[in-house]
Every structure is written in structure tokens, then in C-alpha cells.
Amino acid sequence: RNMESILDADGASLADVVKVTAHRSDISLFSRYNTTYASIFQKPFPVRTTVESGFADPKMLIELDCIAYVPKASAGSKKTAAKKSTAKKKKR
């Protein structure tokens, strides 16, 4: 769940994702990917582009990137809340 960790570090979540680009090594596994996608993201699902790609590492099945939108007020308040929480933990 690298994507989730990266989003969280910037005050966003999977619910803030508006677009996903997926590079798949084997497009015949699309049905499996579609089921997983639906279990990770909520309706209305983010727009997505899915393409078959060759990877340098043959063990790699998928590579994802995403675009998330968080209004400034929300992003700032989430970051502030996270900083306050961290500060409280340090004081103890």
C-alpha cells in the first residue's frame, strides 16, 4: 500500500484520488485487477487509464500512479492535525 502511505504523508487519502494510471504486464488479468480496484477505491471511482506494458523486472505485474485533489483548507487542516498529534506524542 505504498500509494496510501504517500497520500497520507501529504494529508490526502485514497478517497481524494481523482485519476489512476495502471500499467499491467498482462492485460488478460484485467478482471482480477478490476475486482481489486473496486475493493480499494470508493464510488464514484476515480477515472482510470489501464494499459499493457513491458517491465524491466519480469516479476512485476502492475505499476500504478495517481492524482489526488485535496482543497487547500482540507489539506492544511489535516497536516496541522497530524503535526499536533505528533507534537503531543513527543511531549509525553
Buried (B, 14 or more C-beta within 10 A) or exposed (E): EEBEEEBBEEBBEBEBBEEBBBBBBEEEBBEEBEEEBEEBBEEEEBEBEBEEEEEEEEEEBBEBEBEBEBEEEEBEEBBEEEEEEEEEEEEE
